[in-house]
Amino acid sequence: MASSPCGNTNFDSGLEIKTRSVEQTLIPLVSQITTLINHKDKPKKSERTLAAIHRVGQAVSVAVGRFVAVGEAIAAENQELKDEMSQACFEARRAGDAIAQLTDVGSAAPSSQVDARVTVFSDRTAMVKAARLLLSSVTKVLVLADRIVIKQIITSRNKVLVTLDHLERVSTFQEFVQIFSQFGNEMVEFAHLTGDRQNDLKDEKKKARMAAARAVLEKCTMMLLTASKTCLRHPDCESARINKDAVFHRMRCALEQVIEIVTEARSCGDSKILPVSIYNGIRDFKSSVECLRENLYSWSPQDMGSQLDVLVERTEDFTDSPYTSHEQRQAILGLCQLARQEAQQLLQCWIEAQSAQAKQPPEDMEVAVLKTCQSINDLRRELHKAAVSRASDQLKVHSEQLSLRALKAAGAEGNLEAVAEYSRTLTEQKEQLIETCRLLCHVSGTEPLEITCIHAEETFHVIGPQIISAAQTLALHPSSKIAKENLDVFCESWESQLCDMALLVREINDVFEGKRGDKRPYLSLPRPGKHSANLKTSKPVKLDAEEQMSMAKLGLELRLLSSDVDTEIEKWDDQEHEIVRQSQSLASMAYNMYLFTRGEGLLKTTADFFHQAEVLSEEGLQLCSSLRTFAVQLVDEEKSTVLTEMEKLVALCQQLQMGGKTPVQGKTAIFQKVDSSIQTTRGILTVVLSMLPYCNKLHRKHKSERCSLDSPQDWRETQDTSTPVKEESTLNVKNGSNGFGVKSLEQHMASINLLESK
């Protein structure tokens, strides 16, 4: 066999791809290369096939050349990576040239010359080695480029830390304003870089940790402003100094956590290791029990007993809590006892089967396995019910924020005794919320949600004492507007965390019911733009209590509807369908509008909000157009149903569009316009939500009918004509076609490894 044009090369298996951008960049390349080498030898190659192979090889070579040019430019700008990057670029260019040489089988060359040369047809091993070298070197270039992104984040963090140190030491308002303006610009840059990084991460656990850290930074930025101003105005006030120090400390911790996630570093005192939850314990126990059906010797009786003991011990977080009702405590204890009994029965059957040297579990053991799993499922259901019901009850109690209102009033009156009394009440509520977060963590069901529960617990733990110290400062200086503003900011953070907790409960329920439990990317940190250049926003319009409650309620309904739309979208097999993509876009924009009602997200002003509503209405009208096209293929009754709903959607979108263009002035009029826009958007999502399952059902039905009309070919004809090397029309590199559809990069790599082994 002819030698490889690339020579012998070791594939760098140590390159771990951690971001979606790197993976998505590689997939089209992997697809085309795998298409080239994953073909069957045929005695006769058509001219069209030869031309297609030649064109793909040349296109790959040209694309690699451009890619390498970019890599070399990056190497020239970053001396610390120059040697590694240059070597990787050299290997990529060499591999691209080798592939071009191996695929030089164009129809212009005589057939005898093609057969005499070393080509993809005569030396499959050479092609595989060239492909492996190309993928290895291109991956290395991308991973090295990714290090530069990490370096940018670290550099940005360092700038923020330096300015933060200066900000902490200022002694005059003038100096503070100047440095805080610089700090704001640096935070915008840091938020932009970390937001992009968070969305690019593949690991959902890391994304959740990043989201939690960025949420802390967002809230701390405003707290830092008011706490510092309060301390400058009242420099001798001990409670103001304590409050300020706590904010600076928390901000530094959050900055450090972001860098730990980005660089995958671990500090000696890293407290972010997830606690072992009951949900994970139940999952592992059930998995081990069910494995006994396949292998009686896969587990030991002692391990089963000890694992169940640990599981039951963890339920003490529920049963030992003074806030658990007597009925729930008895139900949990009863189910624990039942699980022990069923496990004991299983143990007896298991030992008997092993004594009889049975190869398969007998019938009585099968029954015991089912009963044990059922008892564990019942325990999980009761624990979930206890945690969620307690969280819901506490959210209802806190919905009116009576303790915060009383604390604010006592501080404004300068009543230190009343502040102390209401502080004790708030501390007790804080402890209840912390314990509830721990119980929710036990039943959360996914690691990202566990991390969110831990973040909520930490937030309540930190914010509670800060509210109390801010209230004490106000009580000592009741006429101070800055002290009052400071207390308001900390109270708003508490209220915001309660809203987040309500969404968390909803997401935990979704996981329990088998719906998607992934969290949306957190994008509420300020990004560069005309509304956030210096973290300055227009002076907020103060809403009264009734308006705030109305806005919060409408916003939450919008959030829940957008979540329901996402859930329905996931049920579609064809995720690239126009109806799916446009519905997803509507849900995403509605979610941005929901964040606006909380004073968060990318929409900073009412002008932003109304513009978003206008864009949403246009996207809704595009969806109507797609629905009209979809209805063409339907029978009369089906078409009528779709068109009727489409007409409702058109009317609502036009109403939203007209409302957004109507000029208004004054606080009341603007509030009514926002309120009307949210209600209309809610109506749009409601119609979309009603149509999605119906259209999905019809889409599947008609797709199935089309498939059934396709006549099967004769097996010999299929065998003769099948070839993995596609014709020119399907090997278009320019449009980035991916012959494998949606497959992971690891699957593509496995295919190439398998080919080489053969």
N, C-alpha and C positions, 0 to 999 in steps of 0.2 A: 504494500500500500504506500502511496506517495506520502511524502512528509508534509506536515502542516505548514502553511505559509506563516503561521504565527509562532511556530516552535512550541516548546512545552511551557505552559503557564499554570501556576497555581491560582485557583480561584480564591479570592479573599472572602471566606465565609464569615469573617468577624464583623463585616459591615452590617450593622443593624439599622434598618430604616424606621425612623421614629415619627416622621411627619407625612401628612397626606400629600403635600406638594411634591416631595421627592418620589413617592410611590406613583402618583398620577403621571409624573413626567416619564417614568420608566415603562409604564404599562403598554403604551402604543408601540414603543421600540421592541419590547419583549414579544408582543403579539406578532409583529412583522417578521422578526427573526425566527420565532418558533414556527411560523407558517412556512418559512423557507426550508427549514430542516426537517419538518415533520411531514414528509411526503413519502409516497410509496414509489419504488423503482418500477418503471414501465419500459418494456422493450422499445417503444416508440414514443418520442416526445413531440407534441404538436408545436408548430412554429409559434402559435399564440402563447402556449405555456412557457416556452423558452424566452420569448420576449417579455412576458410578465415577470419571470424570475430575474431577468437582466435588469429591468427597470427598478424593481424593488431593491436589488443589491446596490445599484447606483444611487438611488434615492437615500438609502441608509448611509452610504458613504458620504454624500454631500451634507446630509443633516448632521452627521458626526463631525465633519469638518467645521461647520458653523458653531456647533456646540463647543468644540475644543477651543475655537477662537475666543469665545466668551470666557471659558475657563482660564485661558492664558492671560487674559486681561485682568481677571480677578487675582491671579497669582502675582502679577506685576504690582498690584496695589496693596498686597498683604504679604509682607516679607516673611512673616512667621510661618506662612503656609506655602511659600513659593516652591520649595523643593518637592513636597508631597504632591502639590497640585500639578506641577510641571510633569512629574513622572506619570501621574494618572492620565494627563492629557496626551502624553506621548503614547501610552499604551492604548488609549481609546482611538487615536488616529491610526495606529498600526493595525488594530483590529478592524477598523472601518475599511482600510485599504485591502485587508485580507478578504473580507466579505465581498467587496467589489470584484476582486480577482476571481474568487470562487463562483460568483454568479455571472461571470462574463460568458454567458451561453446564448447570446443573442442570435437571432435567426440569420444575421448577416454573415456569420462565420460558417464555413462548410461543415457539414455534419461530421466528417472524418476528423477535422481539427478539434471540434468540440469534444469528441470522444477521446482524443489523445491527451488533452490537457487535464490537469488536476482541477476538477470542478465539484460543485455540490453533489453531482450525480455519481462521480467516481470516488469521492473521498468524503463520506458522511462525517467521519471523525474530525477531519480538518475543519469542517463547517461548525461542528459543535464546539471545538476548542476556540475558534475565532469568536463565536457567539458568547461563550463564557467569558473570554477576555474582555470583549466589548462591554458586556453587562457589568462585570466587576469594575472596570475602569470608569465607566460612566457613573455608576453608583458611587464610587469613591469621590469623583469630582463633585457630585451633588451633596454628599455628606460633608465634604470639606467646605463647600459653599455655605452649608447650613451652620457650620461652626462660626462663620462670620456673622450670621444673624444673632447667634448666641452672644458673640463678642459685643455686638451693638447694644443688646439688652443690658449686659453687664456694665458697659460704659455709661449708658443712660442712667442705670441705677446708681452708679458711683457719683454722677453729677448731682442727682437728687439728694443723696446722702450728705454731700458737702454743703449744699444749700440748706438742707434741713438743719445741719449743725449751726450754720450762721443764723438761721431763723430762730433757733432755740435760745441764742445768746443776745438777741437784740434788746435794747433798753429804751428805744424811743419809737413812737408811732411812725414817724417819717421813715426811719430805717426799716421798720417792719414792712410798711407798704411797698417799699422799693424791692426788698428781698423776696417778699411773697409773690410779687409780679413775676420775678425770675423763676421762682419755685413753680408757679402755675404753668409757665411755658415748658419747663422740664418735665412736669408731671403729664402734660399733654403728649409729649414725645414718648415718654415711658408707657403711657396707656396705649398709645397707637401700636408700639412694638409688641407689647405683651398681649394685646387683644388679637393681633394677627397670629402670634405664636400659639395662643390658646386654641384658636379655630383650626390651626394646622396640625395640632397634636393628634396622633392616632389613639393613644392610650386614654380611655374615657376616665379612668381614675385620676390621671394627671390633669386632665381638662377640668375635672370637678375641683381639684385642689387649687388650680390656677384661678378658677372662677371665684372661689371663696376668698383667696388672697386679694384679688382685684376688687372684690366687693368691700373688703376691709379698707383698702386704700381709698376707694371712692368716698366712703362715709367719713373716714378720718381726715380727708382733705378739708371738708367743711368744719369738722370739729376742731381741727388744728387752728383754723382761722379765728373762730369765736373764742376758743380757750386761750389763745395767745393774746387776743385783744383784751379779754377780761383780766388776764394776769398783768398786762401792761397798765390798765386803768387802775387796778387795785393790787399793787406790788406787794403789800404787806399781808394780803389775805392768804392764809395757809391752804384753805380748801381750793382756792383758785389755782395755786401752784401745783397741788396734788393732781388736780384735774388736767392741767396742761402736761405735766410729766407723764401721766398715764397715756395721753393721746400720742405723744412723741414716741414713747416706748412701743406702743401697739403698731404705729406706722413703720418703725424700723423692723419689727418682727415680720410684718407682712412683706416688706421689701426683700428681706432675707429669704422668706419662704418662696417668693417668686423665683429668686436666683437658684435656690435648691432644686426646684422643679425643672427649671430650664437646663441646669448643668447636671442634674441627677446626683447632686452632692447630698451628704447626710451629716448633719451636725451631731456631736456626741450626745447631746440631750434631746435628740429628735423625738418629739411627742406625737408625731403624725402617724405612727403605726396604728392601723385600725384595730379596735378591740374586737374580740371574737364575738359575733352576734349570735343570738338564738337561731335566727333564720339560717345562717351558715351551718350551725351545728345540726339542725334538723335536716338540711339538705345532704350533708355528709353522712349522717346516720342512715337516712333512707336509702341513699345510694349503696352503702355497704350491705344493708339488709337485702336489697333487691339483687345484688350480685350473687347472693347465695343460691339463687335459682340456676345460675350458670355454673357455679363452682362451689361445692360444699366446703372446700378447704381454702377459700380465698380470704378468710377472716378467722379469728379465734374467738371462742366464747368469752374469754376474759376481756378481749378488746371491746366486744359488744356491750358487756356489762359496764365497763368503765366509761365508755363513750356516752351511754345513756345516763349514767350518774352525773357526768359533767353537764349534760344537757339539762337535766332536771334542776341541778344546782343553779344554773343561770336564770331559771324562772323565779328565783328568789328576789330578783330585782323588781318583779311584779308583786309577788305575794307579801314581801316584807315592807312594801311601801304603805305609809299611813294614808295615802290618798287613793288607794285601791279599795273599791267597795267590797263589802262582805260577800255579796253574791259572786262577784268576779273572782275573788280570792278562793272561794270554795270550789268554783267551777275549774279553775286552773289546777288546784291541788287534786281534785277528783280525776282530771284527765292525766295528770302525772302518774297517779296511782294506777290508772287503767293501762297506761303505756308500759309501766313496769310489769304488770300482770301478763299482758300480751307478749312482751319480750321474754318473760320467764317461760311461757308456754312454747314459744319459738325455740328457746334454748334447749328445752327437753326434747322436742322433735328433732332438732339439729344433732344433738349428741347421739340419739338413737340411730339416726341415719348414718352418722360417721362410724358408729360401732358396727353397723351392718355392712360397712364398706360400700354403701350405695353410690352409684355414679350420678344419679339424678335425684333431686329432692322428692320424697314421697308426697302423696296427696295431702296428708295432714300437715306437713311442713309448708306446702304451698298456701294452705288456708291460714296457717299461723303467720306467714310473711305478709299476706294481705291484711290481716287484722292488726298486726303491728304497725304497718305503714298507715292504715286508716286512723289508728289511735294517735299517731304522731301528727297526721294532718289535722285532726280535730283539735289537738293542742295548739298547733300553729294558728289555726283559725281563731281560737279563743284569745290567744295572746295578741293577735292583730286587732281583734275587736276591742280589747281592753286598752291598748295603746292609742288607737285612733279615736275611740269614744272619749277618753280622757283629754286628748288634745283638742277635740272639737268642743268639749264642755269649757275648757279653759279659754279658748278663742272667743266663745260667746261671752264669758265673764269679762274679758278684756276689751270687748268690742267698743264699749263706751268710754274706756280709759278714765274711769272715775278716780283711781289713785293718782294718776299723773295730773289730772286737773286739780285735785285737792292739794297736791304737792306744789304746783305752780302758784296756786292762790295763797298758800301759807307762806311761800317764799316772798311773793310780792307784798304781803302784809308785814313782813319782817318778823314773823312769829316762829321763833326757833323751836319752841316746844311742839308746835303743830308739825313743823318740818320733821322733827325727830320721830313723832308718832307715825306720820305717813311714810317715812323712810322705812320703819319697821314693817309696815304693811307691804311696801314695794319689795323689800328684801325677801319676805315670805313668798310673794308671788314669783319672784325671780327663782327661788329654790324649786318651786313647783314646776316652773317652765323648764328649768335645767333637767329635772328628773324626767319630765315628759319627753324631752329630746332624747334622753338616753333610752327610754322605752321604744321610741320611734326608730332609733338606730337598730335595736334588736330585730325589728320586723320590717326594715326598709326594703330588703330584697335585692338591692344592687349596691356595688361599692360606691358609685357616684352619689347615690342617695345617702349612704352611710356617712360619707364625707360631708354632705350638706347638713345632716343631723348634727354632726360634731361641730361644724361651723356655727350652727344656730345655738348650740349649747354654749360655746365659747363667747358668742356675741352677748347673750343674756348675762353671762357671768361677768363680763367686762363692763357692759353698758349700765347695769344696775347701780353699782357703786359710783360711776361717773355722774349719773343723774342726781344721786344723793348729794355728792360734793358740789355740783352746780347749783342745787337748790339751797344748800347751806350758804354758798357765796351770795346768792340773791337775797336770802334772809338777812345776811349781814349788811348788804347794800341794796335795800329794796327800791331805791330810786334810780338804780343803775340800769340804763337801757341795754348796755352791752351784756351785763350779767343775765338779764331776762332773755336776750337773744341767745345766749349760750345755753341756757336751760332748755329753750325751745328746740334747739338743734339736737341736743341729746335725747330729748323726748321723742322727736321725730324719728330718730334712728331706732328707738325701741319700737315705735309703732310700725316702722317699715319692716323690722324683723318679724313682728307678729303677722304681717301680710305674707311675708316669705314663708312663714311656718304654715299658714293656711294652704299655700300652693304645694308645699312639701307634703302635707297630709294627702292632698289630692293625688300627687304623683305616686306616693306609697300605695294608695288604693288602686291606682292604675296597674301597678306591678302585681299586686295581689290578685287582681281580676284578669291578669294575663295581657294587659295592654302594654304599650311601650312605656318604659320608665326612664328613658334618657332625658336629661335636662337640656333645655335650649342653651346655646352658647350665650354667655353673659357679655353683652356689648354696651353696657351702660356707662362705662368710663368715658370721659370727654375725648373726642378725637379732633385733629386739626380741622379748622373750618371757621367760617366767619362768625359763628355764634360761640366759639369756645377758645378763642385765641389766647386769652389770659385767664381762663377759668372764671371769666366775669360773665354774669348773666343779667338780663334786664331785671329791674326791681319787681319781685313777685307781687301779684295781686292777692290780697288777703281774702280768703273765702270764709264765710261764716260756717258754723258747725253743720248746719243742714246741707249746705252746698258741698262741703267736704265729704259728708256721708254719702250724698247722692253720687258724687263723682267717683268715690272709691267703689261703690256698689256696681255702677255701670262698668267701670274699668275691670273689675274682677269678673263680671259676666263675659266681657270681651275676651279675657284671658282664658276662661274655661271653654268658650266656644272655639277659640283658635286651637286649643288643645284637642278638642273633639274632632275638628277638621283634620288635624294631623293624624289622629288615630284612624279615621276612615281612609285617609290617603294611603296609609301603610298596608291596607287590605288589597290594594290594586296590584295585580301581577305586573302590569306594564307601567313602571314608574316614570317612563319618558313620555307618556301620553299627554297631549296638550291640556286636557281637563285636569290632570293630576298636577302638572307644573303650575298652571295658573291658579288652581285652588291653594296650592302650597304658598304661592306668592301672596295671595290675599290673606292667608292666615298669618304670615310673617309680618305683613304691614299692620294688621290688626293688633299683633303683639306689641309692635312699636308704639301704637296709640295707647295701648294699656299701660306701658311703661311711662308714657307721658302723664297719665293720671296720677302716677306715684312720684312725679318729679324726677324721673330717671330716664335713662335711654338716650338715643341720639336726637330725639326731637326736643329742642331746648326752649322754643318759643311757640306761641299760638300760631304764628305764621308758618313755622315748620309743621305743626300739627295739621293745619288746614291744607297745606301743600301735600302732605302724606295722604290725607283723605281724598284729594283730587286724583292723585296717582292711583289710589286704590279703586276709585270709581272707574278709571280708564281700564285698569286690569280686569275689573268685573265685566265691563263691556266686551273686552277681548274674550273672556270666558263665554259670554253669551254667543259670540261668533263661533267659537269652537263647539258649543252645544248645538247650534243650528246645523253645522256641518255633520256632527255626530248623528243628529236626528234623521238625516237623509237616508241612512241605511236601515232605519227601523220601520216596522209595520205601523199601520194607522193608529192603533190604540197606544202603542209605546211612544210613537212620535208625538201624539197629542199631549201625553203626560209631560214629556220633556219640554215641549214648546210652551206649555202652560207655566211651568216653573221658570222657564227662561224669561217669559214676559214679566213675571214678578221681579226677577233679578234686574232686568233692564230698567224698570220703573224705579227701583231702589237706587241703582247706580246713578241714574239721571237726577234723582232727588238729592243725592249726596253731592253731585257735581254742582248743581245749581246753588245749594246751600253754602258750599265752600266759596263760591264766587260772590256771594251777597256781602257787601261791605257793612260792617257794624262798628259802633264806637261805644265805649263805656264798659265798665266791669260787668254789669248785669247782662248786657247784650252779648258780650264775648262769651260769658259763661253759658248762656242759653244756646249759642251757636256751637260751642264745644259739646254740650250735652246732646243737642240734636244730631250732630255728626256721629257721636258714639252710638246713639240709638239706631240711626240708619245703618251704620256699619254692622251693628249687632243683627239687624234684619237681614243684611246681605249674607252674613255667615250662616244664619239660620236656614236660609234658602239653599245655600251651597251644601250645608250639612245634610239636608233632606234629599238632595239630588245625587250626592256622591255614591251612596250604596246602591241606588236604583240604576244609575249609569254603569257602575261596576258590574252589576248583575247582567245588564244587557250586553255590555262589552264582552264578558266571558261567554255568554250564550252565543252571540254571533261569531265570535272567534272559534268556538267549538263547532258551529255549523259549517264554517268555511273549511276547517280541518277535515271534517267528515266528508266533504265534497271532493277532496283531493283523491284521485285514483292512485292506488299503489302501483309502483313500477315492478316489472319482472325482476326477480332477485339477481339474475345473471346480468341484466342490463345495468342495475345499480352497481353491481360489483365491478363491471367493466369501466363504467364512466366515473366512478368516485375517485377523486384525487384531492388530498389536502392542500396541494398547491393551487390556489384559486387563479382564475383568469384575471386579465388586466383590469376589468371593471371592479373586481373586489380587492385588488391589491393597490388601491390608491393611497399612497402615503400622505399626500397633501391634505386629505380630509381627516387624517388621523383615525381611520377605521380600526376597530379592535375586533378581530375575528373571533375572540373568545367571549365577547359580551362582558358581563360583570364577573370577573374572577380576581382573586387576590394575587398579588405579585408572587407570593410564596408558591401558589399553584403553578404559575408559569415557570418558575425556577425549578420546581420539581419535575416538570415535563422535560426540561433540558437535561437535568441530571439523569433521568431515566434513559433518554436517548444515548447519552454518552456511555452509560453502563452496558448498553446493548452493542 
